Amino acid sequence: MERISVNEMTFVDESGRERIFNGVNLVHKGDWSDDGKRNYIPKNWTEDMFKRLSELGINLVRLGLIWAAVEPEPDVYDENYLDYMENVVDLCAKYGIYVYLDMHQDLYCTNYGSGAPEWATVTDSYNFKKPKVIWAEGYFFSKAVHRSFDNFWENVPVCGKGLQEHFADMWKHVILRFKDKENLFGFDVFNEPFPGSDGGKAFKKMMKSAVKTVLSKKVKKARAVKNMIKGDLAYEALAVLDDPEVFRQGTSGADMLVMKFDTEKYYPFLKKMSEMIRSVTDKGIIMMENCYYSNTTIPCYTPRIKYDDGKLEENTAFTPHGYDLTVDSVMTNTASNKRVDTIFNQHMKTQQRLKVPVIVGEWGGMVPGSEEYPHLEHLLEKFDDNHWSQTYWAFWPELAEEKIMKIIARPYPAAVPGKIIRYNFNRKNNTFTLKFTADKASRKKVEIYAPSLPSEITSDRKPTITQIGDSDAVIITLTPIKGENEITVKL
C-alpha cells in the first residue's frame, strides 16, 4: 500500500494521485464483566468483518484505542491489548484499508465514561453522578469530569511526572509499535478535547444565549411555559434553530471560552504531542481535532501546528466532528439538514484558515430503524461537494447488512491522478460522475469504487473492472487523458 501524505488541501499517495477516503470508526470502549473488570478486547471483530468492510468500499478505519487499556498502571503497558490491535491493523492492510489511530475518550475517565485509567484521574475529591437523560450530561454539569480535564490540561503530577508526560509516553509506546505499518494513515491524538471547568461555564453561557435567542425570535414566553408543560417546547425551539443565523447567535455566548481553551490549553498540548510524534517517526498524518463545543457552530480557534524553528507541520489534517443537536436523544428522528449544514459550514471556514485537507472524524451516529436515512444521504452529498473524506460513527459487524451501510457504500473516486474538479452520486438515477484535470497523460490509474457492476461507463478511455472478493462490488480503473477528464458510471 502506498504511503499517504498531505499536499496543500488534499491527500495524495506516493504516485501523486489525489485520494478520497470512505471510512468508519471502529471503537470498542470495553465490556464490564461480572467481577467488575473491564475487557477492552472485542469479541466479534473477525477477519470476515474486515473483508466485508472492503466490499462495502471502506478504505479507511479510525481505530479507537483506550488509554486505560494501553496503560492500566503507571508505565505498565498491556501488550496483549496492543497485540490484538496490531492484528486489527494487519487485517485492515490485508484488505486494502488504511488506519489512523484514535486515542478515544468520553467524559475523560474509564470509571464513568471511557479513556483515562483511574490512576490518571484527579477529580479533587468530587464524585461522578449517573446521567439522567443522556450520557453527555457529565460534560455539562459534573465537577468530577470538569476537574479531571482541568488537572490534565494543567499537567498536574501523578506518580512522579505530569499527566501529559504520562500520556505522551503512552502514545510513544504505541507509535513505536505501529510506525512502520504499511497502512498507517496517522494519529488522532485526543478525541473531542473538552475545556474542563470552562466547559461547564461554556454550556451555561451557550444555553443562556440560545434561550434568549429562541425566545426573542419566535417562541412567546407565555406559550413557552405552556408548551414546556406539554413537552413540545424543545421541538419548537429546535425548529427556530434551523435558521443558520439564529443557530449561530444561539451558540455565540461560549465563543470566548472556547477561544481561550483552543489557544491556551489545547494548542500547546497538541504542539507538544506533535513534537513527540516527530521525534519517533516522520510517517503518519497528525490529525487536528476541534474542541467538543466547536461541534455546535462555535469556531475552532486552534492555530496550525508550528514548531519552535518556525516550520509548519506539513503533514497534518483537520478532522472535525459534527452531529445534529438531536443526537443521542429521543428526538433523534428529527435531525435537521439545515442545522448540520451550519455546523459543517463553520468547519469549512476552519479548513480554509488552516489550509489543510479534511477527514470528518465522526458524523451520523444513527442506529438501524432511526429513519434518518435521507439525513445521511444529505451529509454524504455535502462531504462529496467539499471533497472531504469521512469516517462514519460507528461500525459494528451487524451494521454491514443494514440500510445505513448501503447508503455509505456509494460510488466514490478512491484515487485520481490529477486535480479533482467535482464528483457526485445522483441516487435518483443511480449515476456517478467524476470530473478532473490531468496535467499530462499518465500511466497512473483512476480508481473508482462501485457497490455493484455498472450497466454503463462513459469515458474517453476503456475501463477495467475488477470484482472485490466474492461480492457484487467492483473497482473501476482507467488511464486518464491529458487535460480535462469526465467519467460517468451508471449502476
N, C-alpha and C positions, 0 to 999 in steps of 0.2 A: 504494500500500500504506500502511496506517495505521501510524503510529509506535507502537512497543511500549514500555511503561514498567512500573514496579512499583507496585502498590497493596497495601501491607502484605505478605501472604504469597502474593500472586497476580500473574500477568502480565495486563495489561489493554491494550486498544488505545484509540485516540482516541475511540471510541464508548462506552467504558466497559465493553466486553464482556470477560469473563474468557477468557483464551486458554490453550490447551494445545498444546504443540509436540511433533511426532513427527519426529525428525531423525536425521541420520547425520554421521559425521566424514568429511571429505574432506581427507586429509593426504598430500602427496607429499614424501617425505623425500629424494628425489634418486636418480638413476641414475648409476653410475660408467661413464665411457667408457673406451675402450682407452688413451687418452692420460693417464689418471689424473685427469681432471677430473670434476666432479660437475654433472649437469644437473638443475636443480630445476623445470623446466617439464614437466608431464605430457604424454605423447604421445597419450593416449586419452580426454581429457575433452572430449567433443564436445557440441554442443547437444542431440543426441538423448539423451544421458545425463541432462541436466537436465530434459528433457521427461519422460523415464521416471521420474525421481525424483518429479515432481509427480503422476504417475499412481499411484505407489506410496504416495501420501499423505504424502510428505515435505514439511514446510513450514518446516524449519529445517536449516541446514548449519553445522557447526563447521568453519570453513575454516582449515587449518593453514598458517601462514607460518613460514619458517625464517630465523633471524637471519643465518646465513651467506649466504643467498640475497639477502636485502634489502640487506645491508651487507658485501660481500666484502672491502672495505678500509675503514680508519677514515674515517668521514664521506663515503664514496663509496657511493652507492645505485644499485642495479641497476634502472633504470626499466623495462627490458624485462620483467623478472620481475614488477614491480608492475603493468605494463600487462596482463600475462596474468591476474594475479589480479583486477584490476579488471574485466576481461571476464568472469571467472567470477562475480563478484558481480552484474554486469549480467544475465547469463544466468539466474541464480537469480531475480532480480527479474522477469524476463520470464515466468517460470513460477510466480510467487507464492511464492517461497521466501525466507525471511529468512536472514541470515548473521551469525554472530558470529565475529570474528577471533581466532584462537588462535596465540600465538607459541609454536610447538611445540619441544620438546627432549626428547631421551632421552640420558642419560649426559653431558649438558652440551655436548659438543663434536662438531662435524660430522666430525672426523677419525676418531672411533671410535663415534659414535652419530649424533645429529643435533642441530642447534641453533646454538651459538655458532660464529663463524668462528675459524680458527686464531689470528689475531692477538689475539682476545679471550679466549684460553685460556691461563691461567697455572697450570702444573702444578708449579712449583718443582722442575723437572728430573726429576720422576717420569714413567715411561713406562707407557702403557696396554698391558695384555696381552689377547690374544684370549680370549673366553669359551670354556669347555669344555663347558658343558651348555646354559645359556640366556643370552640376550642381556643380561639384567639383572644378571649377576654383577658387573659393574663397580661398581654401586651398593653392593654388599656388601663387596667386597674391594679395589677398585682405589684406591691412593693418588693416582694421577693424576686420577681422577674426583673423589675427595674434595677434593683441593687446588684443583681447578678451581672447584668450588662454593664452597669456603671463601673464595677470593680474590674471587669475585663478590659474596658476601654482605658481605665486608669492604670492598668498593668500592675495591680496590687500583687505583692509577693505571696507565693504559696509554696511550701516545701523548698525554700531556698532560692527561688527565682520567680520573676514576674509571670503572670498568667499568659501574657502574649509570647514570652520566651518559651514557655511550655508548649503553646500552640504551634509556634514556628518550628520547634524541634520535632514535634509530632509530624507536622507536614513534611519536614525534611526527610524523616524516616520513610514516609510514604513515597515521596518523589524519587528517592534513591532506588526504590524497588521498581517503579513504573517508567522512569525517564527514557528508557531505550525501547519501549514498546512501539512497534511499527504503526499502530493505530492510535497512538496518543495524540489527542487534539489539544488539550490544555488543562488549565487549573482554575476552578471556581473556588476562590479562597474561603468565602464565608457566605452562607446562604442568608439572604434578606437581613442585612445588618440593621439592628434596631438601636435607637438612641438611649435606651435606659430610662432614667427618671425624666429626662427631657421628652422622651417618647410618651410618657403619661401626660405631661403638660401639653404636648402637641395634640394629643387626642382631645383633650378638653377644649383647647383653642379651636380646633377644627370643628368640633361639634357645635360650639357656640356660634362660630361663623356660619356653619351650614344651616342651623336652625334659624338664625337671623335672616339669612338669605332666602330660605324657603318661605318663611312667613311673610317677608316683605314682597315677594314676587307673586304669590298666588294663593297660599293657604290662609284663610282668615282665622284669626285667633279663636274666635268663638266656635267656628266649625272644627278647628283643630282639636279642641278639647272633646267635642262630641265624637269626632272620628277616632280619637285615641281610645275612647271607651269601646268603640266598635271594633277597634283593631285595624282600621283602614288607613290610618294616618301615614304609616310607613309607605304604603303603595302610592298614595297621593304625593308624598314628598319626593319619592324616587322619580315619579313622572316629571316633576318640576326640574329635577337634576338632569333630565335628558338634554336640556339646553346647555351647550358647551360653556357659554359664558357664566351661566348660573352655577354649573358644576364647579368650574374653576374658582369662582368667587367663594363658593361654599367651603373649599378646602384651603383657601389662602391664609387663614388665620395661623396656620402652623409653619408657614414658609421660613420665617427667620430661625426657628428652632432646628428645622431640617438643614438649612444652610450652615448653621453653626456646627452641627454634627458632621455633615459631609466634609467640611473643610478643616475642622479642628480635631476630630476623633477618627473618622473613617479613613480619610486620605492618608494621614501619617501611618496608620496601621497597614493600609494597602501598599504603600511605598515600602515599608519595612518588609512585608511579606514578599514583594516583588524582588527586592534585593536578595532575600534569602533564596528564592527560586533560581535566580540567575547566577547565584554563587554555586549552584548544583548543576544546572543544565541550561543550555541555550534553546532547548527544544520545548515545544508546548506554548500555546497562546495563553496569556494571562487575562482572565475574564473579569471585567469590572461590573459588579452589580450596583444597583441603586438602593438607597435607604428604603426600609419597609414602607414608609409613608409616601414615597415617590411612586407607589403603585396606585395613587389616588389623584393624579394630575398635578401634584406638587413637583416642581422641577427638581432634577438631580443637579447638585452643585459641585460634585466631586471633580477635581481637576484631572486632566490627562496625566498619567504617571510620568514623572520626570525625575531623573536621578541627580545626585549632587553635582555631577560634572556637566549638567545642563542637557544631557541627552534624553530624548523621549524614549520610553519603552515602545519600540515599533511594533512588536508582536503582541498586540492587545486588542480586545474586542469588548463591546458593550453588550451585556446580557441582562436586559430588563425583564421584569415580570409584569403581568397585568391580568387582573380579574375584575369582573363587574362587582359592584357593591353587594349584590345578592349572593355571592358565592358562599358556600357552607351554611346557608340559611334556608328557612322554609320557603323563601321567595325565589329560590334558585331558578325556577321555570320562567321567571320574568326578566332574565338577563337582557340588558339593553345594548344594542349595537352602537347607539349614539354615545352612551357613556363610555364604553370601552374604546371607541374611536378617539374620544377626548384624551383618555389615558395614553394611548399609543401615539397620538399626535404630539403629545408632550415628550414622549421618548424619542420621537423623530428629531425634535429640536435638540435633545441631548446628543444624539448621534452626529448631527451637523456641527455642533460645538466641538465635540471630541475628535471628529473626522476619523472614525473607526467603523468597521463592519458591525453588524448586529446579529446576535442569536437571541431570540425571545426565549429566555430560560424556562419560564413557566407561563402557561396560559391554559384556558379551558376549564380544567378541574371538574368536568362533568362525570356523571355516573350513568350507566345504562338505564334507560327509562326516564331520563330527566327532560326529554322532549325539547332540548335546546340545540338540536342539530342544525337548524338554519343559522344560529348564532356561531357555531363552529365554522360553518361554511363561509360566513361573512368574515370572520377573523383570518382564515387562511387566504381569502382573496386579498385582504388588506396586506398581509405579510408578503404575498407574491407581488403586489403592486409596489411595495417598498424594497423588493429584492432581499428580504430578510429570511434568514434561516430560523428554525424554531425547534424546541423540544417540548412536546406536549406533556402536561401534568395530568395524570401519571399512568404508567402501564403496569398491568398485572396479566398473567397468562390468559385468563378467560376473556380479557378485553379484545384479544386478537380477532375474535369472531363477531364482535358487536358492531353496530352501525357506526359508532364513533370512529373505529379504526378504518372502516370502509370510506369514511369521509377524508381521513388523513392520508389514506393510501391513494392519492390522486397523482396524475402525471406531473412531473416537475423536471427541470434541467439539472441533473446532478453535476455535470461538468461541461464547460463551454470554452473552447479555445478562441477567445475574443472578448469583446465587451458586450454584455447583455443590455439590450435596449428595453425589452419588456418580455414578459411571459405571463400567460394566464390559462386557466382551465375553465371553460364555459360548461357548467354542469347541465344546462338545459339541453344542449345539443351534443354533449359528450365530446367536445373538441378542445384540444390543447394547441396553443400557438406559442412559438418561440421566435423572437426576432433579435438578431445580434449582428455585430460587425466584426470581421476578421481583418487585421492589417495586411495579412499576406496569406497565400494558400498554405495550409498547414496539414501535416500528416497526423496531428493530434486529433482525436475523435471527439465529437459531441456525444454526450451520453444523456439519454432521456429515459427516465423510469416511466413505465405504464403498467397499471394494475391488471390489464388484460390485453389480449392480442388485438392490435389495431385493425380496423376494417379498411383504413386508407391512410397513406402517408404522402404528403405533398412536400417535395423538396427538390433542389437543383442537383442533388447527389443521391445515388442509390443507397438506401439504408440497409443495415444488417440488424436482424432481430434475434436476440438470444434469450431463451427461456430461463427464468430464475428458479432453480431447483425443480420440483415437480409441480409447481403452481401454475396459474394462468398468467402471472406477471412476467414482464419482459423488460429487457434493456434494449433500447434502440440506439444504434451507433451509426454515425456517418461522418465523412470528411467534409469540412466546410469549403466554400469558395472564397476567394479574396473579395473583400467588401461586405456588402450587406447580405445577410442570410435570413430567410424566413422558412420555418418548418411548421407544418400543420399535421397534427396527429388526430385522426378520428377513431374513437373507440367503438 
